[in-house]
Amino acid sequence: MNTPRNFTEVVGWREAFTDAARRLDEIRTGSLFNVPHRLLGEPVRALTLADWTLLDQADSPFVTGGQPSVAHASNLVWLLSPNTGLMVYLPGTYGGVYSSG
């Protein structure tokens, strides 16, 4: 069995590279224009600083480190769902209320 000497000798490398570049471009474009993404098969919006703060205050392993569980992942998907409409009190914001939706 011959071992490839570099990645150009790997069968299908060009298609895989093209597909990865296309997906990266979609992610970058989507983050600029608020296009929903998919996480665990569900539509999600971009993570905001307020979301990050909520996850940090909740000691989410996605922010603080550690091993996330299925419950952590489902909570993250719920928080970032464009249909959540979560209202949270955040001191220092206008009126102290932040809407995630």
C-alpha positions in Angstrom: 0.0 0.0 0.0 1.4 3.4 -1.0 1.2 6.2 1.5 0.5 9.6 -0.1 3.5 12.0 0.2 1.4 15.1 0.2 -2.3 16.0 0.3 -2.6 16.4 -3.5 -2.1 12.7 -3.8 -5.2 11.9 -1.7 -8.2 10.9 -3.8 -11.0 13.5 -3.5 -8.9 16.2 -1.8 -9.9 18.9 -4.3 -13.7 18.3 -3.9 -13.3 18.3 -0.1 -11.3 21.5 -0.1 -13.8 23.2 -2.4 -16.7 22.1 -0.2 -15.0 23.3 2.9 -14.2 26.7 1.3 -17.9 27.0 0.2 -19.2 26.3 3.7 -16.7 28.7 5.3 -17.8 31.4 2.8 -21.5 30.7 3.7 -20.7 31.0 7.4 -18.8 34.3 7.0 -21.5 35.8 4.7 -24.3 34.6 7.0 -22.7 36.2 10.0 -22.5 39.6 8.2 -26.1 39.5 7.0 -27.8 37.8 10.0 -28.6 34.6 8.0 -29.7 31.8 10.3 -27.3 28.9 10.6 -28.0 25.3 11.7 -26.8 23.7 14.9 -27.8 20.1 15.7 -30.2 20.4 12.7 -32.0 23.5 14.1 -31.9 27.0 12.8 -29.8 29.4 15.1 -28.8 33.0 14.9 -25.3 34.4 15.5 -24.0 34.4 19.1 -24.0 38.0 20.6 -22.1 39.4 23.4 -25.3 39.4 25.5 -25.7 35.6 24.8 -22.0 35.1 25.7 -22.6 36.9 29.0 -25.7 34.8 29.8 -23.8 31.6 29.1 -20.9 32.8 31.2 -23.2 33.6 34.1 -24.8 30.2 33.8 -21.4 28.5 33.9 -21.9 27.0 30.5 -19.0 24.7 29.5 -19.1 26.3 26.0 -17.8 29.5 27.6 -16.1 28.4 30.8 -14.5 25.2 29.5 -15.2 21.7 30.5 -17.2 18.8 29.0 -20.6 19.9 27.7 -23.5 17.5 28.0 -26.5 16.9 25.8 -28.5 19.3 28.0 -25.9 22.0 27.6 -26.0 21.6 23.8 -29.8 21.7 23.7 -29.9 24.8 26.0 -27.5 26.5 23.6 -29.6 25.7 20.6 -32.7 26.9 22.4 -31.0 30.2 23.4 -29.8 30.8 19.9 -33.1 29.9 18.3 -34.5 32.8 16.2 -37.9 32.0 17.6 -37.0 32.0 21.3 -37.8 35.7 22.1 -36.1 35.3 25.4 -36.4 38.4 27.6 -33.6 38.7 30.3 -32.8 41.4 32.8 -29.3 42.7 32.2 -28.2 45.6 34.4 -26.7 48.5 32.5 -28.8 48.0 29.3 -31.5 50.3 28.2 -34.4 49.5 30.5 -32.4 46.6 31.8 -34.1 44.2 29.3 -32.4 42.2 26.5 -34.4 40.4 23.9 -32.6 37.5 22.2 -35.1 37.1 19.5 
